[in-house]
């Protein structure tokens, strides 16, 4: 998935906290399916999110993420 599309999903559905959005990889997988009709596994979602989101905590395989506004 292109980063711009992923960020669009996060901004549309994530919980906004002033300087960042919070969400988890299971939610991201659902958003991909519902909005773009693209099927991702949790592993794929985690791989796609890692370059531009910050992982929070140590849960597996559903990881919590933050996307900070730049």
Residue pairs with C-beta under 8 A, 6 or more apart in sequence:
1 32
1 36
1 38
1 40
1 48
3 51
3 52
5 36
6 28
6 48
6 49
6 52
7 52
7 67
9 28
9 31
9 32
9 35
9 36
10 21
10 23
10 28
10 53
10 67
11 21
11 67
12 31
12 35
13 23
13 27
13 31
14 21
14 22
14 23
14 27
14 67
15 21
15 22
15 23
19 68
19 69
20 66
20 67
20 68
20 69
21 66
21 67
22 56
22 64
22 65
22 66
23 64
23 65
23 67
24 59
24 62
24 63
24 64
24 65
25 42
25 45
25 46
25 49
25 61
25 62
25 63
25 65
26 42
26 62
28 40
28 45
28 49
28 65
29 40
29 41
29 42
29 45
32 38
32 39
32 40
32 45
33 39
33 40
40 48
42 61
42 62
43 61
46 61
46 63
49 63
49 65
52 67
53 65
53 66
53 67
54 65
54 66
54 67
54 68
55 63
55 64
55 65
56 63
56 64
56 65
56 66
57 63
57 64
